[in-house]
Amino acid sequence: MAKEIKNRDENYSEWYNNLVIKSELAENSAVRGCMVIKPYGYAIWEKIQAGLDRRFKETGHVNAYFPLFIPKSFLSKEAEHVEGFAKECAVVTHYRLMANPEGKGLVVDPDARLEEELVVRPTSETIIWNTYRNWIKSYRDLPVLCNQWANVVRWEMRTRLFLRTTEFLWQEGHTAHATREEAMEETRKIVNLYADFAREVMALPVWIGPKTASERFPGAVETLCIEALMQDGKALQAGTSHFLGQNFAKAFDVQFANKEGRLEYVWSTSWGVSTRLMGALIMAHSDNHGLVLPPALAPIHVVLVPIYKGEDERTSICEHLKTISTRLQALGLTVKLDDRDNVRSGFKFSEWEVKGVPVRIAVGPRDMSLGTVEVARRDTLEKQIIPLERIDEFIPRLIKDIQQNIYDKALDFRNRNTFEIDSYDEFRERIEEGGFFLCHWDGTAETEAKIKEETKATIRLIPECEDPRPGKCMYTGKPSPQRVVFARAY
């Protein structure tokens, strides 16, 4: 199976697409631009979902659900917001089909036109803030800390599985607060929550910081984000948290009576991550043999493979492996016994490598007689023989080591591909190689736009520095308070 995956260094895009399909994460659907997330891929998403959901609830958030359809007039109420999403909206104009009077099939019933078109949810700020107007009357009703797990639709012309599809899955938090300070605290709390999850669970090192005004979420006063570096040298935005000020509260007239009885507009935030995290997981860690999954997100921690000749050996070795499986499951590990009798062990080895299972244990007749097992780790492809009596302490320690090693490898890659550049000529030359580039910028949208036009690189974020060093903009030579992070991005 691994031989069917395109070499990562020869064609990164084909390697990625091959890997998504061969590892059975997802496939293209009959609907253009949409994907089918297959069971193995969805099992990883469920682990992402569960890990984040637990963290949200630990910080006081609750889940709710809001309509898929949004009246078109709602989007018009916040000018910057509608401008940002107008070109990506799918619109429902009719509510009924009818038999084609001129032949076979169905046609739209012209008499079933909606009085007002409905937009299929591209994001939920407008429908939620229209709802919050009914929920919030007093300071006693605040804060409102809601999260929604949902699907959204943004019409895309160029799609790629997980990274950019017309329909995708995500979570979107929408919170309401009595003060600006509370809302900003929430915005920072969530971006740090995302960063901790990326590092601790996804084994993904990320930068944290605000976006420039040109790169902010439409309708936001401030956007904080996490950015990761993929193995082809491109950046990927892995999560965003937005301080919306009072923009949506004013657009939907959401006011509350403060402790003195005076009416004030609510302060708000929104934040989210999506199935794009699946793309980040693949592109940051995997290799030419297939997926490399951090154990914290692997649907299967350990696969057990019997090696045998004849049915008698198969039966005895599989019974032996069932005992091992029970021992490992008691340690909280997810274990798969691959006892298929229609494929060879070599095929099984390759298949589970492609799927990124962190640990493979193989047992043959000789291992049975010697009381040993062969253990292979997916991240380094190293193998070793260990006594069976050590397995209970060895495998959990190995799982922990694999998780850390995957993170360390990704961090080392990012460090080796992060550069401080002062010359624009050097920047234009080296941006072709990929990586994160720490450069001075004069703070103007005009300079930012010119650099993007000339190099296809964008400012990914302004890193939060305890001691920022001023300098001169690499493009204009004007004063710059600190370096910002440039990169080409997905």
C-alpha positions as CSV (number, residue, x, y, z in Angstrom):
1,M,0.0,0.0,0.0
2,A,2.8,2.4,0.9
3,K,4.3,1.9,-2.6
4,E,1.1,3.4,-4.1
5,I,1.6,6.7,-2.2
6,K,3.3,9.5,-4.2
7,N,6.7,10.5,-2.9
8,R,6.3,13.5,-0.6
9,D,9.4,15.3,-1.9
10,E,8.4,14.8,-5.6
11,N,4.9,16.1,-5.4
12,Y,3.6,17.2,-2.1
13,S,0.0,17.8,-3.2
14,E,-0.3,14.4,-4.8
15,W,1.3,12.8,-1.7
16,Y,-1.3,14.5,0.5
17,N,-4.3,13.4,-1.7
18,N,-2.9,9.8,-2.0
19,L,-2.5,9.6,1.7
20,V,-6.0,10.8,2.6
21,I,-7.5,8.2,0.3
22,K,-5.2,5.3,0.9
23,S,-5.4,5.6,4.7
24,E,-9.2,5.7,4.3
25,L,-9.7,9.0,6.0
26,A,-12.0,10.6,3.4
27,E,-12.9,10.6,-0.3
28,N,-14.6,12.9,-2.7
29,S,-18.3,12.7,-2.9
30,A,-20.9,12.8,-5.7
31,V,-21.5,16.5,-4.8
32,R,-18.8,18.7,-6.3
33,G,-16.5,20.2,-3.6
34,C,-17.8,18.0,-0.8
35,M,-16.2,15.0,0.9
36,V,-17.2,11.8,2.6
37,I,-15.4,11.4,5.9
38,K,-14.9,7.7,6.2
39,P,-15.1,5.8,9.6
40,Y,-11.4,5.8,10.3
41,G,-11.1,9.6,9.5
42,Y,-14.2,10.3,11.5
43,A,-12.8,8.4,14.5
44,I,-9.9,10.8,14.6
45,W,-12.3,13.8,14.3
46,E,-14.3,12.4,17.2
47,K,-11.2,12.4,19.3
48,I,-10.5,16.0,18.4
49,Q,-14.1,16.9,19.1
50,A,-14.1,15.1,22.4
51,G,-10.9,16.6,23.6
52,L,-11.9,20.1,22.7
53,D,-15.5,19.7,24.0
54,R,-14.1,18.6,27.4
55,R,-11.9,21.7,27.6
56,F,-14.7,24.0,26.6
57,K,-16.9,22.6,29.4
58,E,-14.1,22.8,31.9
59,T,-14.0,26.6,31.2
60,G,-17.7,27.0,31.7
61,H,-19.1,26.7,28.2
62,V,-22.2,24.8,27.2
63,N,-23.3,23.4,23.8
64,A,-26.4,24.6,21.9
65,Y,-27.6,24.3,18.3
66,F,-28.8,27.0,16.0
67,P,-30.5,26.8,12.5
68,L,-28.7,25.8,9.4
69,F,-30.7,28.4,7.4
70,I,-30.2,32.2,7.9
71,P,-32.5,34.9,6.5
72,K,-30.6,36.9,3.9
73,S,-31.6,40.1,5.7
74,F,-29.7,39.0,8.8
75,L,-26.4,39.0,6.9
76,S,-27.0,42.5,5.7
77,K,-27.1,44.0,9.2
78,E,-23.3,44.0,9.7
79,A,-21.7,45.5,6.7
80,E,-18.2,44.2,7.0
81,H,-19.4,40.7,7.9
82,V,-21.7,40.4,4.8
83,E,-18.9,41.8,2.5
84,G,-16.6,39.1,3.8
85,F,-18.9,36.2,3.1
86,A,-21.2,37.3,0.3
87,K,-19.2,35.6,-2.5
88,E,-19.2,32.2,-0.6
89,C,-22.9,31.9,0.2
90,A,-25.2,29.2,-1.0
91,V,-28.8,30.5,-1.2
92,V,-32.1,28.7,-1.0
93,T,-34.8,30.4,-3.1
94,H,-37.6,27.8,-3.3
95,Y,-39.1,25.2,-1.0
96,R,-40.7,22.7,-3.3
97,L,-40.1,20.5,-6.4
98,M,-42.7,19.2,-8.9
99,A,-42.9,16.7,-11.7
100,N,-41.6,18.1,-14.9
101,P,-44.7,19.0,-17.1
102,E,-42.6,18.7,-20.2
103,G,-41.1,15.2,-19.5
104,K,-39.4,13.0,-17.0
105,G,-37.8,14.1,-13.7
106,L,-38.3,17.0,-11.3
107,V,-38.1,20.7,-11.6
108,V,-38.4,23.6,-9.2
109,D,-42.0,24.7,-8.6
110,P,-42.1,28.3,-9.7
111,D,-45.0,29.0,-7.3
112,A,-42.9,27.9,-4.3
113,R,-40.5,30.8,-4.2
114,L,-39.6,31.9,-0.7
115,E,-40.7,35.4,0.4
116,E,-37.1,35.9,1.6
117,E,-34.1,33.8,0.5
118,L,-32.3,31.7,3.1
119,V,-28.5,31.5,3.2
120,V,-27.1,28.1,4.1
121,R,-25.0,28.7,7.2
122,P,-21.5,30.0,6.3
123,T,-21.0,31.0,10.0
124,S,-23.6,31.7,12.7
125,E,-22.9,35.2,14.2
126,T,-26.1,36.7,12.7
127,I,-28.6,34.0,13.6
128,I,-27.1,33.7,17.0
129,W,-27.1,37.4,17.8
130,N,-30.7,37.7,16.7
131,T,-31.4,34.9,19.2
132,Y,-29.4,36.4,22.0
133,R,-31.6,39.6,21.8
134,N,-34.3,37.4,23.4
135,W,-32.0,35.8,26.0
136,I,-30.2,38.9,27.3
137,K,-32.1,41.6,29.2
138,S,-30.0,42.2,32.4
139,Y,-26.4,42.0,33.6
140,R,-27.7,38.9,35.5
141,D,-28.1,37.1,32.1
142,L,-24.4,37.5,31.4
143,P,-22.1,36.0,30.4
144,V,-23.6,33.7,27.8
145,L,-21.0,31.1,26.9
146,C,-22.3,28.9,24.1
147,N,-20.6,26.6,21.7
148,Q,-22.1,24.8,18.6
149,W,-20.8,21.7,16.8
150,A,-22.2,22.0,13.3
151,N,-21.5,21.9,9.6
152,V,-21.1,25.0,7.4
153,V,-21.2,25.7,3.7
154,R,-18.8,28.1,2.0
155,W,-18.9,27.8,-1.8
156,E,-15.4,27.0,-3.0
157,M,-14.1,26.9,-6.5
158,R,-10.9,25.0,-5.7
159,T,-11.2,22.3,-3.1
160,R,-8.9,19.8,-1.3
161,L,-10.0,17.1,1.1
162,F,-10.1,18.5,4.7
163,L,-8.2,21.7,3.8
164,R,-10.9,23.5,1.7
165,T,-14.2,21.9,1.0
166,T,-17.6,23.4,0.2
167,E,-19.1,21.8,3.3
168,F,-17.1,21.1,6.4
169,L,-17.5,20.3,10.1
170,W,-16.5,22.7,12.9
171,Q,-17.3,24.1,16.3
172,E,-18.1,27.8,16.7
173,G,-18.2,29.5,20.1
174,H,-20.3,32.6,20.5
175,T,-20.1,34.4,23.8
176,A,-21.7,37.6,25.3
177,H,-20.2,39.7,28.1
178,A,-20.9,42.8,30.1
179,T,-17.5,44.5,29.6
180,R,-14.9,44.9,27.0
181,E,-12.3,43.4,29.4
182,E,-14.3,40.2,29.9
183,A,-14.7,39.7,26.2
184,M,-11.0,40.2,25.5
185,E,-10.2,37.8,28.4
186,E,-12.4,35.2,26.7
187,T,-10.8,35.8,23.3
188,R,-7.3,35.2,24.8
189,K,-8.5,32.3,26.9
190,I,-9.8,30.4,23.9
191,V,-6.8,31.0,21.6
192,N,-4.6,29.7,24.4
193,L,-6.9,26.7,24.8
194,Y,-6.5,26.0,21.1
195,A,-2.7,26.3,21.3
196,D,-2.5,24.0,24.3
197,F,-4.7,21.4,22.5
198,A,-2.5,21.6,19.3
199,R,0.7,21.1,21.3
200,E,-0.4,18.6,23.8
201,V,-2.8,16.5,21.8
202,M,-2.0,17.1,18.1
203,A,1.8,17.3,18.8
204,L,1.7,20.4,16.7
205,P,3.9,23.4,17.6
206,V,2.0,26.7,16.9
207,W,2.6,30.4,17.0
208,I,0.0,32.6,18.9
209,G,-0.8,36.2,18.0
210,P,-3.2,38.7,16.5
211,K,-3.9,39.0,12.8
212,T,-3.3,42.3,11.0
213,A,-6.4,44.4,10.2
214,S,-6.4,43.1,6.6
215,E,-6.5,39.4,7.7
216,R,-9.1,39.7,10.5
217,F,-12.4,37.9,10.5
218,P,-15.1,40.0,8.8
219,G,-16.8,42.0,11.5
220,A,-14.1,41.5,14.1
221,V,-12.3,44.2,16.1
222,E,-9.4,41.8,16.8
223,T,-8.6,38.3,15.6
224,L,-6.2,36.1,17.5
225,C,-5.0,32.9,15.8
226,I,-2.7,29.9,16.0
227,E,-0.4,29.1,13.0
228,A,1.4,25.9,12.3
229,L,4.1,25.1,9.7
230,M,3.5,22.2,7.3
231,Q,6.3,20.0,5.9
232,D,6.2,21.7,2.5
233,G,7.1,25.0,4.2
234,K,3.6,26.5,4.0
235,A,1.7,27.9,7.0
236,L,-1.7,26.7,8.0
237,Q,-4.1,28.6,10.2
238,A,-5.3,26.1,12.8
239,G,-7.7,28.1,14.9
240,T,-9.0,31.6,15.4
241,S,-10.6,33.5,18.3
242,H,-12.3,36.9,17.5
243,F,-13.1,39.9,19.7
244,L,-16.2,41.3,18.0
245,G,-16.5,44.4,20.2
246,Q,-20.1,45.6,20.2
247,N,-20.6,45.3,16.4
248,F,-23.1,42.5,16.4
249,A,-24.8,43.7,19.5
250,K,-25.5,47.0,17.8
251,A,-26.5,45.4,14.5
252,F,-29.1,43.2,16.3
253,D,-29.9,45.7,19.2
254,V,-28.7,43.4,22.0
255,Q,-28.7,45.5,25.1
256,F,-28.7,44.8,28.8
257,A,-29.5,46.8,31.9
258,N,-26.4,47.2,34.0
259,K,-26.3,47.3,37.8
260,E,-27.3,51.0,37.8
261,G,-30.2,50.2,35.5
262,R,-28.7,51.9,32.4
263,L,-28.9,50.2,29.0
264,E,-25.6,49.1,27.5
265,Y,-24.7,47.1,24.4
266,V,-23.2,43.6,25.0
267,W,-19.6,42.8,24.2
268,S,-19.0,39.6,22.2
269,T,-16.6,37.0,20.9
270,S,-16.6,34.1,18.4
271,W,-14.1,31.4,17.9
272,G,-13.7,28.1,16.0
273,V,-11.7,25.2,14.6
274,S,-12.7,22.9,11.9
275,T,-11.9,19.6,10.1
276,R,-9.0,21.6,8.7
277,L,-7.2,20.3,11.8
278,M,-7.3,16.9,10.1
279,G,-5.3,18.3,7.2
280,A,-2.8,19.9,9.7
281,L,-2.4,16.5,11.4
282,I,-1.5,14.8,8.1
283,M,0.8,17.5,6.6
284,A,2.7,18.2,9.8
285,H,3.6,14.6,10.7
286,S,3.2,12.0,8.0
287,D,5.8,10.4,5.7
288,N,6.1,8.3,2.5
289,H,5.0,5.2,4.4
290,G,1.6,6.8,5.3
291,L,0.1,8.6,8.3
292,V,2.0,9.3,11.5
293,L,-0.6,9.8,14.2
294,P,0.1,11.1,17.7
295,P,-1.2,8.4,20.1
296,A,-3.5,11.0,21.7
297,L,-5.6,11.1,18.5
298,A,-5.0,7.6,17.1
299,P,-8.2,5.5,16.8
300,I,-6.1,2.4,17.5
301,H,-3.0,2.6,19.8
302,V,-1.7,-0.9,19.2
303,V,-2.3,-3.4,16.4
304,L,-1.5,-7.1,17.1
305,V,-0.4,-9.2,14.1
306,P,0.0,-13.0,14.3
307,I,2.6,-14.7,12.1
308,Y,1.9,-18.3,11.4
309,K,1.9,-21.3,9.1
310,G,-1.2,-23.4,9.1
311,E,-4.5,-23.2,10.9
312,D,-3.2,-24.8,14.2
313,E,-0.5,-22.1,14.6
314,R,-3.0,-19.4,13.7
315,T,-5.4,-20.5,16.4
316,S,-2.9,-20.8,19.2
317,I,-1.1,-17.5,18.4
318,C,-4.4,-15.6,18.1
319,E,-5.5,-17.0,21.4
320,H,-2.2,-15.8,22.9
321,L,-2.7,-12.3,21.3
322,K,-6.2,-12.1,22.8
323,T,-4.6,-12.4,26.2
324,I,-2.1,-9.7,25.4
325,S,-5.0,-7.5,24.0
326,T,-6.9,-7.8,27.3
327,R,-3.8,-6.8,29.3
328,L,-3.2,-3.7,27.2
329,Q,-6.9,-2.7,27.1
330,A,-6.8,-2.8,30.9
331,L,-4.2,-0.1,30.7
332,G,-6.6,2.2,28.8
333,L,-5.2,1.5,25.3
334,T,-7.2,0.8,22.2
335,V,-6.1,-2.5,20.7
336,K,-6.8,-4.2,17.4
337,L,-6.1,-7.9,16.8
338,D,-5.7,-8.3,13.0
339,D,-6.6,-12.0,12.7
340,R,-7.7,-11.9,9.1
341,D,-6.8,-15.1,7.3
342,N,-7.1,-13.8,3.7
343,V,-4.0,-11.5,3.6
344,R,-0.4,-12.1,4.5
345,S,1.3,-10.5,7.5
346,G,3.4,-8.3,5.3
347,F,0.3,-6.7,3.8
348,K,-1.0,-6.2,7.3
349,F,2.2,-4.5,8.3
350,S,2.0,-2.1,5.4
351,E,-1.7,-1.4,5.9
352,W,-1.3,-0.4,9.5
353,E,1.8,1.7,8.7
354,V,-0.3,3.6,6.1
355,K,-3.0,4.2,8.7
356,G,-0.5,5.5,11.2
357,V,-1.1,3.1,14.1
358,P,1.5,4.1,16.7
359,V,2.6,0.6,17.8
360,R,2.6,-2.8,16.1
361,I,3.2,-6.0,18.0
362,A,3.9,-9.2,16.0
363,V,4.1,-12.7,17.5
364,G,5.2,-15.9,15.7
365,P,5.8,-19.4,16.9
366,R,9.4,-18.6,18.0
367,D,8.1,-15.6,20.0
368,M,5.6,-17.9,21.7
369,S,8.3,-20.4,22.7
370,L,10.7,-17.7,23.9
371,G,8.1,-15.6,25.7
372,T,8.8,-12.5,23.6
373,V,7.1,-10.1,21.3
374,E,8.3,-7.9,18.4
375,V,7.4,-4.2,18.9
376,A,7.6,-1.7,16.0
377,R,7.0,2.0,16.5
378,R,5.4,3.9,13.7
379,D,7.1,7.3,14.2
380,T,10.7,5.9,13.6
381,L,9.9,2.5,12.1
382,E,12.3,1.0,14.7
383,K,11.7,-2.6,15.9
384,Q,12.8,-4.4,19.0
385,I,12.2,-7.7,20.8
386,I,11.1,-7.5,24.4
387,P,10.1,-10.1,27.0
388,L,6.3,-10.5,27.2
389,E,6.6,-10.0,31.0
390,R,7.6,-6.4,30.4
391,I,4.8,-5.4,28.1
392,D,2.6,-3.8,30.7
393,E,5.1,-1.2,31.6
394,F,6.9,-1.0,28.2
395,I,4.0,-0.2,25.9
396,P,2.5,2.8,27.9
397,R,6.0,4.3,28.2
398,L,6.5,3.8,24.5
399,I,3.2,5.5,23.7
400,K,4.2,8.5,25.8
401,D,7.6,8.6,24.1
402,I,6.0,8.5,20.6
403,Q,3.7,11.4,21.4
404,Q,6.6,13.5,22.6
405,N,8.9,12.5,19.7
406,I,6.3,13.5,17.1
407,Y,6.0,16.9,18.7
408,D,9.8,17.3,19.1
409,K,10.3,16.4,15.4
410,A,7.7,19.0,14.3
411,L,9.2,21.6,16.6
412,D,12.7,21.0,15.3
413,F,11.4,21.3,11.7
414,R,9.7,24.6,12.5
415,N,12.8,25.9,14.2
416,R,15.1,24.9,11.3
417,N,12.7,26.7,8.9
418,T,12.1,29.9,10.8
419,F,14.3,32.8,9.6
420,E,14.9,36.4,10.5
421,I,15.2,38.4,7.2
422,D,15.9,42.2,6.9
423,S,16.4,42.5,3.1
424,Y,13.4,42.4,0.8
425,D,15.5,41.0,-2.0
426,E,16.6,38.2,0.2
427,F,13.0,37.7,1.3
428,R,11.7,37.4,-2.3
429,E,14.3,34.9,-3.1
430,R,14.0,32.7,0.0
431,I,10.1,32.7,0.3
432,E,10.2,30.2,-2.6
433,E,11.9,27.7,-0.3
434,G,9.0,28.0,2.3
435,G,9.1,28.5,6.0
436,F,8.3,31.2,8.6
437,F,10.0,34.5,8.0
438,L,10.3,37.0,10.8
439,C,10.5,40.4,9.2
440,H,9.9,44.1,10.0
441,W,6.8,45.7,8.5
442,D,5.8,49.4,8.7
443,G,2.2,48.6,9.8
444,T,0.4,49.8,6.7
445,A,-2.2,47.9,4.7
446,E,-0.6,49.3,1.5
447,T,2.8,47.7,2.2
448,E,1.1,44.4,3.3
449,A,-0.9,44.3,0.1
450,K,2.1,45.0,-2.1
451,I,4.2,42.3,-0.5
452,K,1.3,39.8,-0.9
453,E,0.9,40.8,-4.6
454,E,4.6,40.5,-5.3
455,T,5.4,37.3,-3.3
456,K,2.1,35.6,-2.5
457,A,3.2,35.7,1.1
458,T,0.9,37.1,3.8
459,I,1.4,38.2,7.4
460,R,0.2,35.2,9.3
461,L,0.3,36.9,12.7
462,I,2.1,39.4,14.9
463,P,3.9,37.3,17.5
464,E,3.4,38.3,21.1
465,C,6.8,39.3,22.4
466,E,7.8,40.3,25.9
467,D,10.7,42.4,24.5
468,P,9.9,43.3,20.9
469,R,12.9,44.8,19.0
470,P,12.1,47.7,16.7
471,G,13.7,48.0,13.3
472,K,13.0,49.2,9.8
473,C,10.4,47.7,7.4
474,M,12.1,45.5,4.8
475,Y,9.9,46.9,2.0
476,T,9.8,50.7,2.7
477,G,12.5,51.3,5.3
478,K,10.1,53.0,7.6
479,P,10.1,52.4,11.4
480,S,8.7,49.1,12.6
481,P,7.9,48.3,16.2
482,Q,8.6,44.5,15.9
483,R,9.0,41.6,13.5
484,V,5.9,39.9,12.2
485,V,5.5,36.4,10.7
486,F,5.3,36.1,6.9
487,A,4.7,32.9,5.0
488,R,2.9,31.4,2.1
489,A,-0.2,29.7,3.4
490,Y,-3.0,27.2,2.7
